[in-house]
Amino acid sequence: ANGMTGRRFTNAPDGSRLQDPNAAASDGQGGAFFSDAGIFDLSAPATGRVYHLSAAGVMTEVVREIRYANGVNFDPATRTLYL
């Protein structure tokens, strides 16, 4: 609430480095979903991913192999994740 950094995450759960986190949406329970863009190049492999970070600070990969994951939204009423 006062704008202080609580914890930094530099790596994904599998140990790989987060590439370019760029959007987040609340999960309605104190956590958030966020996109990690990956490589921005049409000839590159699809390396974008989406993660969930729980209120307890546990990160889980939700989706992988997205071509430049750039945005995420979540509807808690229907539990629908939009990418």
N, C-alpha and C positions, 0 to 999 in steps of 0.2 A: 504494500500500500504506500510505502514511503519511497519507492523507486530504487531500492537497494538490490544488488545482484545477490541471489540466494545460492545458486549453484550453476556451474557451467558444464555443459556437455560437449565434448569435442569428438567423441567416438560413438558409433552405433552399437547396438547390443552384440553384433558379431565381431566387434573390434575394429571394423573399418572406420576411416575418418569421415565425419559428416562433411559433405562437399559444399553445399550452399543452401542452408535452411532459409526459406524465404516467405513463408506464410503460416499462420496458425489460426486455429478455431477452438474455442472452449468445447469440452465434452459435456458440460452441464453438471459435472461432478467434481470440479476442482482440478481437473487435468486438461490436456489439450492434444489435438491432432496437429501435426505440422508436416509440411512438404519439404523435401530436400531435393533441389532441382536436378542435380547431376550435371552431366556434360552438355553444354549447349552447342551442338554441332550435328547437323542432319546425318553425317556419315559416321558419327560415333555410336557405340552401342547404347541402348536405353538403360541409363544408370540412375534415373530418378527414383525416389522412394517416398513413402509416406509412413510416418511413425505416430504412435500414441505415447504420450508421456503422462503417466497417472499422477494423481495428487500426491502419492507417496514417493514420486521420483523414479518410478520404474518405466524404462523406455522399451517399447515393443514395436517391431516392424510390422506394418499392416499390409502394405502393397509394395512391390518392387518392379523393376524393369519398365519404368515409365519414361517416355521420351520427354525430357525436361518438365518435371513435376513443378508446376508454378501456380499454386493456389489450392486451398482446401476450405471446405465449410462443412459443418455438422449440424443436423437437425436432431436435437435430443428427444423431441416428441416422437419421431418415427425411427430414431436411431439410424438415420441414413447419413452416410458420409459421401460428400460430393468432391470430386477432384477436377 
